[in-house]
């Protein structure tokens, strides 16, 4: 992707389609696109928050409020994603920016209930795949520059224990997006490019919504204060969604594919070292997830210290 490609796609008069747009990073991206004068299509399955997002984002539109449209969409349902694509293209005839951002934080360990695994993978992996399968061919047919951003996770790279289903869903999305970009850049005459957004710790609603939905599903009451951080109750170490968006936009302008965001607790150098150690579990013949293995935990700490020292 050239450094100017993002600028051609994210421009006044162009069209953006954003999933997971009712809150967090998706809503922040929608605000940015509306302020640019783009036509913005918002997708989410949280009807109440989607209506609130529509009211806010349409009020920011540089053009007319009608340039912002909300389409209730469950991205785990391919038919719903198809309806979202049809709505965007029927109204405009083109989409220049697709952001597959919708996600869920649920899942669990290797033997967690199958239904939990299926829902997590359906939203976090199949949702973006459905989005790409619906939008990318239509975007190609337009013959105009286009950009696809899929929202991944550092957990899909470094695999911290605690929520294996989520890690798997985001690791699969990383692999898919890498393959997508290779295919796009290898296709002669293709005017589309893609990028993988990898946020750091971010004050979003993803965990709050996951816990809320789990409580509702089991017939239990839900107290938002039981979630230790979210957008309305920000943790000091986490970035706000707008910070992630600002960083993403700057990296897109540099032509980046991998957009690895720091946060207030972890800088980019530490992220790089964590990813390097993880990948070397294979080449160094260590146990998987050795960073958390009692026989290798001290070695990882020493690796961080030595690597930082070598760079000074």
N, C-alpha and C positions, 0 to 999 in steps of 0.2 A: 504494500500500500504506500503510495507516495504521500509526502507530507501535506500536499494540497488537496488530496482526495476527500478527507473529512470535511474540509471547508466547502467543497462543492456540494456535498450531500446535506450538510447542516446549514441551510441557507434559506433566506426569506423566499416564500412561495413554494418551497418544497414540502414534502409530506413525511411525517414521522408516524410510525406505529409502534406502540410501547406496551408490553405486557407487564403485569405486576405494577400497574401505574397508579394504584389508589393510595400508595404511601411510600415512604422510604426513598430509595435510589430512583425507582421508576417515576415517582411523582416529581422528584427534583429534576430529572431529565426532561419531563414533560413541561415543567415551568420554563426551562431554558429554551426549548424548542418553540414554545408559544411566544416568548419574548423576542425570538429571532424573526417572528412573522411566518412560521411554518404552520401548515395545517397539521393538527395533532389528533391521532386516534388513540384513545386510552382503553386498555383491556384489563379486567380484573374480575374475580368472582366474588369479591366482598362488595355487595351492592350498596351498602350504606356509605362506606368509605369512598367508593368509586363516584358516587353522587357528590360527595364533598370535594373530591379532587376535580371533578368536572366544573363545579362552581368556582373553585379557586383558579384553576388553569385558564378557563375561558375568560376570567376577569383580567388575566395578564396578557391575553392575546394582542399582539401588535396590530393584527388585522381586525376581523370581526369576531365576536364571541362564538359565532357559529362555526368558526374554523377549528374549534375543539369539540370532539365527539367522543362519547363514552359508549363502549359496547361490553355488556356483561359477558365474561368469557371464562370458562374453566379450561385452562390450557392442557389439562390431562385428557380432554375430550377432543379428538381430531375434528369432529363435526363442528364443534364450537369454534375452533381455530379457523376452520374454513369459512365460517360465517363472518369472523372478524376480518379475514382477508378480503372477502367479497364486499363487506361494508366499506373498507378503505378504498379499494380499487373502483367500486361503483361510483363513489362520490368524486374521485379525483383522477382516476385513470393511471395513477403512478404512486409508488412509494419509494422514497429515496433513503430512508433510514428506518431500519427494523431493529428494535431492541427486545430480545427475549430475556426478560428480567424476572418474570414470575418465579417464585420459589417457595418451598416449605422447609422448615427446620426439623421436622419430625423424622422418625425412622427407628433408631435403636441399634442394638448389637446384632451379632451374627444370627442369633436365634430369636430375635424379636418377632412378634406376630407377623405373619405373611402379609396381612392387609396393610400393616404399617409400611413394610418394605415396598409393596406395590404402589401405595399412594406417593411415597417419597420419590421413587424412580419415575412414576408417571408424570409428576409435576416438574421435577428438576432436570430430568433427562429427556423424556418423551415430549414434554411441553415445547422446549426449544427445537427439537427435531421436527415436530409437527409444524412449528412456526416457519422453519427454514423450508420444509417441503412445500408448504403452501405459498410462501411469499417469494422465495428466491427465483423460481421459474418465471413468475409474473414480473418480478423486478428486472430480470434479464430481458424479457420480451419488450419492456419499455425502451430499452436501448439507452437509458440514461445512467449516470453514475449512481451507485448505491452502496450503502454500508450496512453491514449486519454486526451487531454487538451482542454476544451471549454473556450472561453474567455467571461466572464460575465461582470458585471458592478456593482459598488456600488449603482448606481441608481436603480438597480433591487432588492436592499435590503432595502435602506432607503427611496426610493421613493420621492425625492425632486420634488416639483411642477415645471412645466415649459415644460416638454416633456413627457406626460403620455404614449404615444405610445411606446417610447423608454424604459421607465421604465417597462411597461408590457412585452415587448419582452424579456428583460433581466431577469425579475422575472420568466418568464416561462422557460427560459433556465436554471436558477439556479435549479428550481424544477426538470427539466428533468435530469440534470447532477447528482443531488443527487440520484435520482431514478436509474439512470444508474449504478452509483458506488455501490449502494446496491445490484443490481442484479448481477453485476460482482463478487463482493466478496462473494456472497451467492452461486455461481455456483461452484460446486466441480470440481477441476482440472483446473479452468479458470486461465489463465496466464496474463489476462489483468487487468489494473487498470485505473482509470480516476481521473481527478482533475479539479477544477473550478478556473481559473485565474480571479482575480478581481482587475484590475488595478486601481490606483488612477488617479489623474489628469495627463494626459500624452500628450506630444507634438506629436500627430499623425496627419494624414491627414483626419481623419474621418469627422470632421465638414467641412473642406474645400471641400472635395469631395461631401458631401451632398448638400452644398450650390451651388457648381458648377453645379451639376446635376439638381437641381431645377431651376437654372437660364437658363440652356440650354433647359430644358423641357418647359419653358414658353417663350422661344425666346428672353430672355434678355441677355445683356452682363454680364460678370462676372469678377470682379477684385479680385484676390487673397488677396490683401491687406485689403479687406473689412472683412476678417476673422481675429479675433484678436489674434489667436495663431494657430500654426501648426508646423510640424517638421522643416520647413525652416524658421519659425518665432517663435522661442520658447518663451514661457512665463516662467518667473523666478520661479513661484510657482510649475510648472509642471516638472515631470521627463521626461527624454529622453527615447525613446523606449528601448535602450540597458540597462538602469538601471532597467526597469521592467523585462527584460529577465534575467538579473543577479540575481535579487531577486527571480524570479520564479524558476530558476535552484537551488538556495540554498534551497528553501522551498521544492522542489521536492526531493532533497537529504535527507531531514528530514522526508520524507514520508507524507507530508501534502496533504490533499485534498483541503481545503479552502486556497487559496493563496491570502490573502488580502494585497495589496501593499500600503504602505504609499506614500507620495510625499513630495515636499519641503514645502508645506503649512500645511499638516495634518499628524500627526503621528498615529501609530497603536492604541495607547491608546484612542485617540479621536475617531477614527473609531469604536472601540469597544463600546464606550459609546453611540455614535450616533445609532449604531445598537441595543443596549440594549433598549434605549429609544423608538425606533420605534416599537420593538416587544412588549413593555409594553403598547403601546396604547391600545392593546386588553385586557391585563390582568388588567390594571388600569382603563378601561372603559373611556378612553379619546377620543376626536374626532380624526378621522384619520388625519394623517400628523400634529399632534398636535405641533410638533417642530416649525411649521410655523403658528400656530393658535394664534391670538392675546391674547387669554385668557390663553395660556400655554407657550408662548414664554419665559417669564421671569422665569418660573419654569424650563424650559429646561436649561437655562443658569445657574441657581442655581444648578441643578443636575450635570452639568459638573464640576462646581467649587467644590462642595462638594465631588464628586467622586474622583476628582484629589487629593483633600486634604486628603481623606481617604487613598490614596495609598502612601502618602509620610511619 
